[in-house]
């Protein structure tokens, strides 16, 4: 499992290798899990809905899924980031407003995988 630092390093090396000074876009999956007590409080006081709406509006995810995992409220958002500094902007609302555990990892869609496999098979 990648950590916050690993994602930062992967994103930087991807940009350095792929774009050589051009803006790189990296698709990521943000997975969050809320502690039960804080999740209940956020649900009851309305901050859960407000935080989710705010983040969805801000990130404009390609997809967003919400489900209970291991008995806790959880979700996955798939979206693009252009530079590593955006990581802080993305994860802090989840930490600050919801006391969430957050994972952020680079991901590929089917087209990305096909492109990568084609390049890898040429070597």
QUITA-V411942 format. One record per pair of residues at least 24 apart in sequence whose ideal C-beta (glycine too) atoms are under 6 Angstrom apart, sorted by sequence separation. I is the first residue (numbers start at 0). GAP is how many residues later the second one is. D is the distance in whole Angstrom. If there is no record, write none. Layout:
# QUITA-V411942
i=[I | I]
gap=[GAP | GAP]
d=[D | D]
This chain:
# QUITA-V411942
i=[38 | 35 | 33 | 32 | 33 | 32 | 31 | 30 | 50 | 28 | 29 | 50 | 28 | 26 | 27 | 24 | 25 | 41 | 24 | 22 | 37 | 31 | 33 | 34 | 33 | 31 | 32 | 31 | 11 | 30 | 10 | 29 | 7 | 27 | 28 | 27 | 28 | 25 | 26 | 9 | 6 | 1]
gap=[34 | 36 | 38 | 39 | 39 | 41 | 43 | 45 | 46 | 47 | 47 | 47 | 49 | 53 | 53 | 55 | 55 | 56 | 57 | 59 | 61 | 62 | 64 | 64 | 66 | 68 | 68 | 70 | 72 | 72 | 73 | 74 | 76 | 76 | 76 | 78 | 78 | 80 | 80 | 96 | 97 | 103]
d=[4 | 6 | 6 | 5 | 4 | 5 | 6 | 5 | 5 | 6 | 5 | 6 | 5 | 5 | 6 | 5 | 6 | 6 | 6 | 6 | 4 | 5 | 5 | 6 | 5 | 4 | 5 | 5 | 6 | 5 | 5 | 5 | 5 | 6 | 6 | 6 | 5 | 6 | 5 | 6 | 5 | 5]
